[in-house]
Amino acid sequence: MTLLRNILLAVTAATAIAVAPCAQAQLTATGAFTKAPRQVFPMLDNNARLDMVDYFNSGMTTPSTNALKGKSRITALAPLSMTISMTEASDYQLSLLPAGSDTIIAVITTVATPAPDSKMALYSKDWTANVTAKTFNKPLLRDWLTADGRKNSDDVESLVPFLLISYSYDPGTATLTLTNNTGSFLSEEIYETVRPYLFSSLSYRWDGKKFAPVK
């Protein structure tokens, strides 16, 4: 019995040692980027992504060729966040958001239209679920209106056909900033009319479950 017990203890200890690194492994921005489904980064296959990580970690600015035969590169990389220059006219920001014992992955895509315009999607840490609807309420035009803007909402809606908004997330403060770039495509005369009616930016803070507006 003593011999059998010792064998069982040895097997248990060996199993624990083998499992421990996996249990302690933490998701990083690099890991999320390289394991993301192709539809999240449709212009980059897995080999291109791995090359981009290697180039950045080696201190090189060498770009990788994307699916459109353009050049893509990582421009900033930290354990919880990274930015990617996907094309000359588009950038991505990937950030890991702590959610208790879980992690949410936020992906911001910004395209240079007449002015930078962004969209954001949020995913489970294994990329199997899009949880955007549960974690972020995209502001509507009325959310951008100042007190005077609400009094003149009909005028604003008639003069501003759409908003161009860029997103940026700061992992250090867990703050998402939305910047209003609408003035970049409106005529100077129209913009001067509506400028007092629109906020220049809106802020949200990640509270571990969702992005809550900063009042």
N, C-alpha and C positions, 0 to 999 in steps of 0.2 A: 504493500500500500504506500509505503514511504517513497519507493522508487517511482510508482505511478503518479503520486502527488507531485513529485519534483518535475517529472516530465510535463505534466499538465501546467505547472507553474511556468516552466521554461517556454512552452508553446504560447501561453497567455502573454508573457512578457514580450516575446518576439513579435506577436501580433500587435500589441500595443505600440511597440516601437515603430512598426511599419505603418500603422494607421495614424500615429500622432502627427507627422508632417502634413498629411492630407487634412486632418481636422483643424490644424493651426493655419493652413494656407489661407491667405486673405486675397480677395479679388482686387486687382489693380486696374488702372486705366489701360495699361498695355494688354493685360489679359482679356479685358472686355472687348477691346478693339480687335484683337486677333481672332477672337472666338465669335464675333458678331455674325449673324446671318448675312448672306450676300445682299438681301434686299435693304438692309440698313445702310450699307456702303456699296451701292450697286456698281460703282466704277472701279472697285478694288477687289481683286481676288485675294485669296489667303496669302499666296507667295508675295504679292506686292506689299501687303500689310506687314508681313514679317521683315521684308527688306527695308521698309520705311523705319521700323523700330530699330533695326540694326544700324542703319545709317545715322539716325539721330543719336543713339547711344555711343556711336564711334566718333561723334563730333563732326560728322560730315553733312554737307548740304545737298548731297546728291539726290535728285528726285527719282521717283519711281513712275513708270509709265502706267497710266490708267486705261480703262476700257475705251475711252475716246481718243487714245493716243496722245493725250495731254500729259502734263507733269503734275504729280502730287507729292507732297512732303509733309512731315510732322514739323510744326514750328515751335511747339512747346510741349513738354512732357513732365508730369509729376505723378506721384502715386495715385492721386485721386482725380486727376484731370489732364486732358491733353487737347491741343488744337491742331487742326489739320488744314493745310491749304490744298483743297481738292482740285481746283482749277484756277485760272486767273480771275474768275468771277464768282467763286464760291468757297466758303470755309465751313468747317465743322468744329464744334466743341463737344467733347465727350466728358461727362463728369459723373462721379460716383457719389450718391447721396445716402448717408446712413439712415436706416429705417429700423431702429431697435437692433435686433440681432440679424436683420436682413439688410439688403442693399438694393437701391433703385438706380438704374442707369439713365441719365438724361443725355439726349443728343440734340444739340442745337445746330440747325442748318441755316446759314446766312448766304443770301445771293445778292450780288450787286446788280440791282435793277436801276432805275433812275437814282435810287438811294438804297443803302443796305436794308434788306427785308429778311426777317427770320421766321422760322417755325421751330417748334420743340416737340419732341416725342419722349415719353418716359416708359421704360421697360423693366420687367423683373430681371434679377441678376443673371438668370440663365437665358434671357432673351425670348422666353416662350410666351410672354404675355405683354401686351401693350396696355399700360396702366395710366395713360395720360388723362383719360376722363375722370379717374378717381383722384388724381393728384394735382391737377392744374386747371383752373377755369380761365381760359384765354379772355382778356378784357375786350369788351365790345366798344363801339364808338362812345356810348354814353359814359363808360368808365373813364374815358380820356377827357371828358368835359369838366372844365372848371365851374365854379359857381355861376359866373357870368355866361359860360358856355351852355349850362343847363337852361338858363333863361332865354337863350337864343339858339336852341338846338335845331330848329327848323332851318335857320340860316346856315348853320354849320353843315348840316346834312346836304343842303343844296350846293354848297361850295366845295365840299371835300368828298370826292367820289369814293376814295378809299384811303387807308392809312398804310404807310410804310414804317414798320417797327423793327428795330434790331434788338436781339437778346444777347445778354452776357451774364454768365454765372461766375460768382466769386466763391470758391470752396472755403476760403479762409473765414468768411463771414456768413456763409450759407445764404447769400443774397443774390437774387435774380433781378437784374435791371433791364427794363424795357425802355428803349430810347426812341422818341418820336422823330422820325426823319421826314415827315410829310412836307415840311417846308422846302425840301430840296427839289421837289418836282412841281410845286404850285408856283404860279406867277407871283412876283413880288407884291403886286397890288392885292391879290386874293389872300396871300399869306399874312400880310399885315392886318387884314380884316379879321382873320380867324385866329391869329396867334394868341390873343388874350383869352380865347375860349378853349384852348387845348393845353393839357399838361405836357411839359417837355419830356417827362419820364415817369415811369411807375416802378415801384420796387416791391418785391415779394421775398419772403424769407422761408426757407425750408424748415419745417418744424418736426421732421421725422416721419410725417405721414403725408403732408401735402405742402404746396406753396401757398402761404397765407399773405394777403396784401399787407404791406407796411403802411400804417396810417400816419 
